[in-house]
Amino acid sequence: MNIRTILITVGAILIGVAAILIGKQVYESRLPFQGSLIEPSPPAIDFSLESVNGNTYHLAERKGQVVLIFFGYANCPDVCPSTLADFKTIHRELEDDAEKVDFVFITIDPERDTQENIERYVSAFNSDFIGLSGGLEQLKAIWDGYWVFREKQETETEAGYLMAHTSRVYAIDKFGKLRLTYPFGVSAASMQSDVERLLAE
């Protein structure tokens, strides 16, 4: 086999591999997302809240990151710890790509959740997670912007009261647009799959 034939053969192989890779990307781009897709995707409602170390988390400055947001509270007996456990799984499975994702937990119970309390709570799941609290009026503007329902429910337990609240995860893409939401019960693997697609865009 002469050099010209070898070069032609190698070129054909490379073209074939490229065609397969392009076809795979096109196929994957047409697959449905696992979460509820918002189309057209609006710019995510901006907010700015001070963290426990005195730094400010400003959503508009996080472009380039995928952001997962959940609204909950530290005394939550079920939904909140379950969702943070899912976040922990997603963070672990993303490996190095986890640094390109912000996992944000915003309180819906500022009466009890001081910034120190909420930071301590989320850090128990992963020290990279971001726990945020603030003043009632400041938080109310954020809750309203993300259609968050919250209602105090008095109980006879030691907790004093529980909070009924929206239990969706909100996914914001690298361009600052609200792309997806996830109802409680969607698996960590499904959310992770969508996050990987958003990171690849």
C-alpha positions as CSV (number, residue, x, y, z in Angstrom):
1,M,0.0,0.0,0.0
2,N,1.5,3.3,-1.1
3,I,1.6,6.5,1.0
4,R,-1.2,8.1,-1.1
5,T,-3.5,5.2,-0.4
6,I,-2.7,5.3,3.3
7,L,-3.4,9.0,3.5
8,I,-6.7,8.6,1.7
9,T,-7.7,5.7,4.1
10,V,-6.7,7.7,7.2
11,G,-8.6,10.8,5.9
12,A,-11.7,8.7,5.3
13,I,-11.5,7.3,8.8
14,L,-11.2,10.7,10.3
15,I,-14.1,12.0,8.3
16,G,-16.2,9.1,9.5
17,V,-15.3,9.6,13.1
18,A,-16.1,13.3,12.8
19,A,-19.5,12.5,11.2
20,I,-20.3,10.1,14.0
21,L,-19.4,12.7,16.7
22,I,-21.4,15.4,14.9
23,G,-24.4,13.1,14.5
24,K,-24.2,12.2,18.2
25,Q,-24.2,15.9,19.2
26,V,-27.2,16.6,17.0
27,Y,-29.0,13.6,18.3
28,E,-28.4,14.6,22.0
29,S,-29.4,18.2,21.3
30,R,-32.8,17.0,20.2
31,L,-33.4,14.8,23.2
32,P,-36.0,16.2,25.6
33,F,-34.8,17.6,28.9
34,Q,-35.8,15.7,32.0
35,G,-37.1,18.8,33.7
36,S,-40.0,21.1,32.8
37,L,-38.6,23.3,30.0
38,I,-39.6,26.9,29.9
39,E,-39.9,28.3,26.4
40,P,-39.2,30.9,25.6
41,S,-36.7,31.0,28.5
42,P,-36.9,34.4,30.3
43,P,-34.0,36.1,32.1
44,A,-33.9,34.7,35.6
45,I,-35.1,37.2,38.2
46,D,-32.0,38.8,39.6
47,F,-31.3,39.0,43.4
48,S,-28.5,39.9,45.7
49,L,-28.1,38.5,49.2
50,E,-25.3,38.7,51.7
51,S,-23.6,35.4,52.7
52,V,-22.4,34.5,56.2
53,N,-18.8,35.6,55.4
54,G,-19.8,39.1,54.4
55,N,-19.6,38.4,50.7
56,T,-22.6,39.1,48.5
57,Y,-24.1,36.5,46.2
58,H,-25.3,38.4,43.2
59,L,-27.1,36.2,40.6
60,A,-26.4,38.5,37.7
61,E,-22.6,38.1,38.3
62,R,-22.9,34.3,38.0
63,K,-23.2,34.1,34.2
64,G,-21.0,31.3,32.9
65,Q,-22.2,29.1,35.8
66,V,-25.2,26.8,35.8
67,V,-27.2,27.7,38.9
68,L,-29.6,25.3,40.7
69,I,-31.9,27.1,43.2
70,F,-34.1,25.6,45.9
71,F,-36.3,27.5,48.4
72,G,-36.6,25.8,51.8
73,Y,-35.8,26.0,55.5
74,A,-33.5,24.4,58.0
75,N,-36.3,22.9,60.2
76,C,-37.9,21.1,57.2
77,P,-38.4,17.4,58.1
78,D,-38.4,15.9,54.6
79,V,-38.4,17.7,51.3
80,C,-35.5,20.1,52.0
81,P,-33.0,17.5,53.3
82,S,-34.0,15.1,50.5
83,T,-33.4,17.8,47.8
84,L,-30.1,18.8,49.4
85,A,-29.1,15.1,49.4
86,D,-29.9,15.1,45.6
87,F,-27.7,18.2,45.2
88,K,-24.9,16.3,47.0
89,T,-25.3,13.4,44.6
90,I,-25.3,15.6,41.6
91,H,-22.2,17.5,42.9
92,R,-20.3,14.2,43.4
93,E,-21.2,12.7,40.0
94,L,-20.3,15.9,38.1
95,E,-16.7,15.5,39.5
96,D,-14.6,18.4,38.2
97,D,-17.5,20.0,36.4
98,A,-19.2,20.6,39.8
99,E,-17.1,23.8,40.1
100,K,-19.1,25.2,37.2
101,V,-22.4,24.8,39.0
102,D,-23.8,26.9,41.9
103,F,-26.0,24.9,44.3
104,V,-28.1,27.6,46.1
105,F,-30.5,27.2,49.0
106,I,-32.6,30.2,49.9
107,T,-34.7,30.2,53.1
108,I,-38.4,30.7,53.2
109,D,-38.3,31.0,57.0
110,P,-36.2,34.0,57.9
111,E,-37.9,34.2,61.3
112,R,-35.7,31.2,62.4
113,D,-33.1,30.9,59.6
114,T,-30.4,33.5,60.3
115,Q,-27.6,33.6,57.8
116,E,-25.4,31.6,60.2
117,N,-28.1,29.0,60.7
118,I,-28.8,28.4,57.0
119,E,-25.1,28.4,56.1
120,R,-24.5,25.8,58.8
121,Y,-27.4,23.7,57.6
122,V,-26.4,23.5,53.9
123,S,-22.7,23.0,54.7
124,A,-23.6,19.8,56.5
125,F,-24.5,18.4,53.0
126,N,-21.6,20.0,51.1
127,S,-19.3,22.9,52.1
128,D,-19.5,24.2,48.5
129,F,-23.3,24.7,48.7
130,I,-24.5,28.3,49.2
131,G,-27.1,29.0,51.9
132,L,-28.8,32.4,51.9
133,S,-31.1,34.4,54.1
134,G,-32.0,38.0,54.5
135,G,-34.7,40.5,55.6
136,L,-38.4,39.6,55.0
137,E,-39.1,42.3,52.4
138,Q,-35.8,41.5,50.6
139,L,-36.7,37.8,50.4
140,K,-40.3,38.4,49.6
141,A,-39.3,40.1,46.3
142,I,-37.3,37.0,45.4
143,W,-40.0,34.6,46.4
144,D,-42.5,36.5,44.3
145,G,-40.1,36.6,41.3
146,Y,-39.9,32.8,41.4
147,W,-43.6,32.1,42.2
148,V,-42.7,30.6,45.6
149,F,-45.6,29.7,47.8
150,R,-44.9,29.6,51.6
151,E,-47.3,29.3,54.5
152,K,-46.7,28.9,58.2
153,Q,-48.5,25.9,59.8
154,E,-48.7,25.8,63.6
155,T,-48.0,22.4,65.2
156,E,-47.8,21.0,68.7
157,T,-44.3,19.7,68.1
158,E,-41.0,21.1,69.5
159,A,-40.4,22.8,66.2
160,G,-43.4,25.1,67.0
161,Y,-44.4,25.4,63.4
162,L,-43.7,24.0,59.9
163,M,-43.7,25.7,56.6
164,A,-45.7,24.5,53.6
165,H,-43.8,25.7,50.6
166,T,-43.1,25.3,46.9
167,S,-40.7,22.3,46.4
168,R,-39.3,22.9,42.9
169,V,-35.7,23.2,41.9
170,Y,-35.0,26.0,39.4
171,A,-32.2,25.6,36.8
172,I,-30.6,28.7,35.4
173,D,-28.3,28.4,32.4
174,K,-24.9,29.9,31.7
175,F,-26.5,32.9,30.0
176,G,-28.7,33.8,33.0
177,K,-31.9,32.4,31.7
178,L,-34.4,30.4,33.6
179,R,-34.5,27.2,31.6
180,L,-36.0,24.4,33.7
181,T,-37.8,23.6,36.9
182,Y,-38.1,20.2,38.6
183,P,-41.0,19.1,40.9
184,F,-40.1,17.2,44.0
185,G,-39.4,13.6,43.3
186,V,-37.4,14.0,40.0
187,S,-34.3,11.9,40.4
188,A,-30.8,13.3,41.0
189,A,-29.7,11.5,37.8
190,S,-32.3,13.2,35.7
191,M,-31.3,16.7,37.0
192,Q,-27.6,15.8,36.5
193,S,-28.3,14.8,32.9
194,D,-29.9,18.2,32.2
195,V,-27.1,20.1,34.0
196,E,-24.5,18.4,31.9
197,R,-26.4,19.5,28.8
198,L,-26.6,23.0,30.0
199,L,-22.9,23.0,30.7
200,A,-22.1,21.8,27.2
201,E,-24.1,24.6,25.5
